[in-house]
Structures are given as C-alpha cells and as structure tokens.
Amino acid sequence: MSTSVSFDRVSDIYDATRGLPPEVSAQVTEYILNLVSATPDTKFLEVGIGTGRIALPIVQQGFDYTGADISDNMLNELRRKLEGANHRLTLLNADATNLPFEDNSFDVVLTVHVLHLIPNWKQALAEIRRVLKPNGFYLYSHGRINLQPDDTDLSNLRSQLDKQWQTILTNYGYELKPYGGNAEEVLAELAEQGATVEFAVVAQWQSNLTLQDWLDRYEKKQYSASWQVPDEIFSRSIPDLRQWAQQQYGSLDTPLSRDARFKLAVVRWA
C-alpha cells in the first residue's frame, strides 16, 4: 500500500469507538498545556487530527490550532462540533508526507495513533521535524509504546484477539501486513536521529466491554487492519474467530474489563 490510510469509512462511528471519557480528555488536555507551557501565542499542529478528540478541548480554550488530515469526512465531523463557536482552528486536507507549511512554523506538533497508518512514515516524521520550531515539542502517541519492562498491554484481550485473527488469516493463506511504522520502529528512528524522548502515562481508566462487543467491532470492520483483507477471506475468518473466542472464554457475554492508558512520548530534537 503506497498511500496513507483514510478513515472516511468510519467517521460516523469514530468517536463512539475511539473517543476518550470526558475526565480522561480533561487530563490529557491539562497535561499537554502544562507540558508545553502554552500561551496565547503557542501554535499547535496536529497531523491526523480526525474528529478532534485531542484537539477539541484545546481549541475550546482559545489556543491557535491547525489540523491536517486526508479524510474530509473526519474533518467535517470536527467542523460540525464547532458550528457557531468562536475558535482559532484551521483545518486542511493535507498529507502528512507533504505538509503545506513553512519551516519552523509550530511550537507543538502532535500525532496520535497516526504513523502506523502511513507507509512512508519516515518522510512524515521528516516533515514534522521541518515544520516544528527549534526546541519545539513533538508529542507522539501510539497505543503500545512500551514504557517499562512490566508493561502488560501485550497480554490484554485486544492483543490476544489480534494475534489469533492473524493466525486464522495465515491459515487461509493471507498475511496481515502493517500499513506504516509501529511504535518500536518510530522510537528507534527517533533515537538514531539523536532526539531526546521522555515517556508518560498521561491518563488511565477502566475500559468495560464484553467479548461480544469486541467481536462485533471486528465483524463490522471498525478497525483499519481489517480493511486490507479480501472479502472472501474476511467472511471466513470472522466465524473462526468467534468460535475460538467461545472456546477460550466461554460465554460471549463475558464482561472483559481492562486498564486503558493514554501514553505519550515527548520528543525534542537538539
């Protein structure tokens, strides 16, 4: 796949499936603003702004914020949220690998669960570095950043289901391939560039879903990994995944709670 992944197809359900609880959103906003010592002159850029789950609370506090995304549907969802409100938000349909901004334009650049969707993610990273002011902050978030040796994310239900689904697809002769750079690759690239990186768990909360909820999300193709799978293989893989889950966990109505975390890597280039 040569182009970045657009979320046009899930714009109407994105907030319901990826949104942050209000108290978590408030924690994330407070952390970011305190971290960068934000003032009315601080200029933010979010690459892959989507429906504004990170941006909206910051925009609503009056800060100068620019958002780029390749999905018009996602951008329109965000525009609807701000109809009739005064704000300093600028939205553009723009690709992360060719940002339409001058060098050294922003004090803070954010990407939240984005680089793994961009095949040419190293070019996107180069663009972020180019438009970021000297000594500016790059805030990078990906769900599976390993913050310490005892990080248990890889043992959670989502990871177990992902692993089993990949096994099922492999048995049907299909290899599920990543779109872009995973967290380990991105962090390794940043280290090679000599960037300093500090990690933080900004917020933690309880996620309460049933096993049935998770399986429904797979079947409805709510996650981007499923979009590349041919229909004939996808239609056979889902019943197999349900059967495995039934055997593994018993009732599909089993409540499956886990600690969800919003993690952030704070990146600064010399």
Backbone hydrogen bonds, N-H to C=O, Kabsch-Sander energy under -0.5 kcal/mol:
donor,donor_aa,acceptor,acceptor_aa,energy
5,V,117,L,-1.9
10,V,7,F,-1.4
11,S,8,D,-1.2
13,I,10,V,-1.0
14,Y,10,V,-0.9
17,T,13,I,-1.6
18,R,14,Y,-2.7
19,G,15,D,-1.7
24,V,21,P,-0.6
25,S,21,P,-2.7
26,A,22,P,-2.2
27,Q,23,E,-1.6
28,V,24,V,-2.6
29,T,25,S,-2.4
30,E,26,A,-2.4
31,Y,27,Q,-2.4
32,I,28,V,-2.4
33,L,29,T,-2.5
34,N,30,E,-2.3
35,L,31,Y,-2.7
36,V,32,I,-2.2
37,S,34,N,-0.7
38,A,33,L,-2.2
42,T,39,T,-1.8
44,F,42,T,-0.6
44,F,64,D,-2.6
45,L,108,V,-2.1
46,E,66,T,-2.6
47,V,45,L,-0.5
47,V,110,L,-2.5
48,G,46,E,-0.6
48,G,68,A,-3.3
49,I,46,E,-0.6
49,I,68,A,-1.7
52,G,49,I,-2.0
56,L,52,G,-2.6
58,I,54,I,-0.6
58,I,55,A,-0.8
59,V,55,A,-2.8
60,Q,56,L,-2.7
61,Q,58,I,-0.9
62,G,59,V,-2.2
63,F,58,I,-1.4
64,D,42,T,-0.8
65,Y,63,F,-0.7
65,Y,88,R,-2.3
66,T,44,F,-2.0
67,G,90,T,-3.1
68,A,46,E,-2.5
69,D,92,L,-1.8
72,D,70,I,-0.7
75,L,71,S,-2.0
76,N,72,D,-2.5
77,E,73,N,-1.7
78,L,74,M,-1.7
79,R,75,L,-2.4
80,R,76,N,-2.1
81,K,77,E,-1.2
82,L,78,L,-0.9
82,L,79,R,-0.9
83,E,80,R,-1.1
85,A,82,L,-2.2
90,T,65,Y,-2.3
92,L,67,G,-2.4
94,A,69,D,-1.1
94,A,92,L,-1.0
98,N,95,D,-1.7
101,F,99,L,-1.5
104,N,130,R,-2.4
105,S,102,E,-0.7
105,S,131,V,-1.5
106,F,131,V,-2.4
107,D,43,K,-1.7
108,V,43,K,-1.9
109,V,137,F,-2.5
110,L,45,L,-2.6
111,T,139,L,-2.2
113,H,111,T,-0.6
113,H,141,S,-3.0
117,L,114,V,-2.6
118,I,115,L,-1.4
121,W,118,I,-0.9
121,W,119,P,-1.1
123,Q,120,N,-0.6
124,A,120,N,-1.6
125,L,121,W,-2.4
126,A,122,K,-2.0
127,E,123,Q,-2.2
128,I,124,A,-2.3
129,R,125,L,-2.3
130,R,126,A,-2.0
131,V,127,E,-2.2
132,L,128,I,-1.1
133,K,106,F,-3.3
135,N,269,W,-0.6
136,G,133,K,-2.5
137,F,107,D,-2.4
138,Y,267,V,-2.6
139,L,109,V,-2.9
139,L,137,F,-0.6
140,Y,138,Y,-0.7
140,Y,265,A,-2.6
141,S,111,T,-2.3
145,I,142,H,-1.6
147,L,145,I,-0.8
151,D,148,Q,-2.1
155,S,152,T,-2.0
156,N,153,D,-1.9
160,Q,156,N,-2.0
161,L,157,L,-2.9
162,D,158,R,-2.7
163,K,159,S,-2.6
164,Q,160,Q,-2.3
165,W,161,L,-2.8
166,Q,162,D,-2.4
167,T,163,K,-1.9
168,I,164,Q,-2.5
169,L,165,W,-2.6
170,T,166,Q,-2.4
171,N,167,T,-1.9
172,Y,168,I,-1.0
172,Y,169,L,-0.6
173,G,170,T,-1.8
174,Y,169,L,-2.8
176,L,174,Y,-0.6
177,K,175,E,-0.6
179,Y,116,H,-0.5
180,G,116,H,-1.9
181,G,115,L,-1.6
181,G,118,I,-0.5
186,V,182,N,-2.5
187,L,183,A,-2.7
188,A,184,E,-1.9
189,E,185,E,-2.2
190,L,186,V,-2.4
191,A,187,L,-2.2
192,E,188,A,-2.1
193,Q,189,E,-1.6
194,G,191,A,-1.2
195,A,190,L,-2.2
196,T,268,R,-2.7
198,E,266,V,-2.1
200,A,264,L,-2.0
202,V,200,A,-0.9
202,V,262,F,-2.1
203,A,262,F,-1.1
205,W,260,A,-2.4
207,S,205,W,-0.5
207,S,258,R,-3.0
208,N,206,Q,-0.6
209,L,207,S,-0.7
209,L,256,L,-1.3
211,L,254,T,-1.7
212,Q,252,L,-2.3
214,W,210,T,-1.7
215,L,211,L,-2.3
216,D,212,Q,-2.6
217,R,213,D,-1.8
218,Y,214,W,-1.8
219,E,215,L,-2.6
220,K,216,D,-2.3
221,K,218,Y,-1.6
222,Q,217,R,-2.4
226,S,223,Y,-1.6
227,W,224,S,-1.4
228,Q,225,A,-0.7
229,V,226,S,-1.1
233,I,230,P,-0.6
234,F,230,P,-2.8
235,S,231,D,-2.8
236,R,232,E,-0.6
237,S,233,I,-2.0
238,I,234,F,-1.8
240,D,236,R,-1.0
241,L,237,S,-2.2
242,R,238,I,-2.5
243,Q,239,P,-2.4
244,W,240,D,-2.3
245,A,241,L,-2.5
246,Q,242,R,-2.5
247,Q,243,Q,-2.1
248,Q,244,W,-2.5
249,Y,245,A,-2.9
250,G,246,Q,-1.8
251,S,249,Y,-0.5
254,T,251,S,-1.4
256,L,209,L,-3.1
257,S,255,P,-0.6
258,R,207,S,-1.7
260,A,205,W,-3.3
260,A,258,R,-0.7
262,F,203,A,-2.6
263,K,261,R,-0.7
264,L,200,A,-2.6
265,A,140,Y,-3.1
266,V,198,E,-3.5
266,V,264,L,-0.6
267,V,138,Y,-3.1
267,V,265,A,-0.7
268,R,196,T,-2.1
